[in-house]
Amino acid sequence: MSPPGLAFPYGFDATGRTARAADERGHIVGLIEQILFTAPGERVNRPTFGSGTGQLVFAPNSDTLAAAQQQLIQGNLQLWLSDLIAVQSVQVVNQDATLLITVRYTVIQTQRAQAAQFVVSGAS
């Protein structure tokens, strides 16, 4: 099994070298986080990368927004991470002025089921 990739957010370790993720799970959660919070067009040479979830802090929160974001997130995860994970489900719940995002996936290399949860606070 290969060692985990770069840590997210990018930083340095105690030796001054580029920090690496502590484990496989940390690496994959970091990749999911990048897809969630990167706006399409923000990445150089990858104009379709990202779901723009981070921009939702400026949008009124609603069940419709949660449903649309759920489809967008699942599609982006399958597009950009299909070589690392098999997405089992994406659940986006509208709760007051926040979106609770739960991603359930299986790591392809180890066949381990995992889950990651993210919170996005937005306008009410």
DAHUCOR-V441872 format. One record per residue. N is the residue number from 0. SS is DSSP state (@ for helix, = for strand, . for the rest). PHI is phi as a letter, one per 40 degrees, with the letter a starting at -180 (none if undefined). PSI is psi in whole degrees, -180 to 180 (999 if undefined). Layout:
# DAHUCOR-V441872
n ss phi psi
N SS PHI PSI
N SS PHI PSI
This chain:
# DAHUCOR-V441872
n ss phi psi
0 . none 137
1 . c 153
2 . c 157
3 . c 159
4 . c -162
5 = c 148
6 . c 150
7 . b 128
8 . c 159
9 . d 139
10 . a -172
11 = b 152
12 . c -173
13 . c -22
14 . c -3
15 . g 4
16 . c 168
17 = c 128
18 . c 144
19 = b 153
20 . c 145
21 . c -34
22 . a 178
23 @ d -43
24 @ c -44
25 @ c -38
26 @ c -48
27 @ c -40
28 @ c -38
29 @ c -40
30 @ c -41
31 @ c -44
32 @ c -39
33 @ c -41
34 @ c -41
35 @ c -44
36 @ b 7
37 . c 132
38 . c 139
39 . d 135
40 . g -10
41 . c -30
42 . c 132
43 . c 134
44 . g 6
45 . b 70
46 . c -19
47 . c 1
48 . c 135
49 . h 160
50 . b -9
51 . g 16
52 @ d -34
53 @ c -26
54 @ c -6
55 @ c -9
56 @ c -17
57 @ b 0
58 . b 146
59 = c 133
60 . c 138
61 . a 169
62 @ c -35
63 @ c -44
64 @ c -44
65 @ c -43
66 @ c -43
67 @ c -42
68 @ c -35
69 @ d -47
70 @ c -42
71 @ c -44
72 @ c -48
73 @ c -43
74 @ c -43
75 @ c -39
76 @ c -42
77 @ c -36
78 @ c -48
79 @ c -22
80 @ b 15
81 . c -18
82 . c -15
83 . b -39
84 = b 154
85 = b 115
86 = c 122
87 = c -45
88 = a 154
89 = b 125
90 = b 126
91 = b 118
92 = b 128
93 = c 116
94 = b 108
95 . f -122
96 . b 26
97 = b 156
98 = b 127
99 = b 117
100 = b 123
101 = b 124
102 = b 121
103 = b 131
104 = a 164
105 = b 129
106 = c 122
107 . c -44
108 . c -37
109 . b -12
110 . g 28
111 = c 134
112 = c 136
113 = b 166
114 = a 147
115 = b 141
116 = b 140
117 = b 148
118 = b 129
119 = b 118
120 = c 134
121 . b -171
122 = c 150
123 . b 999
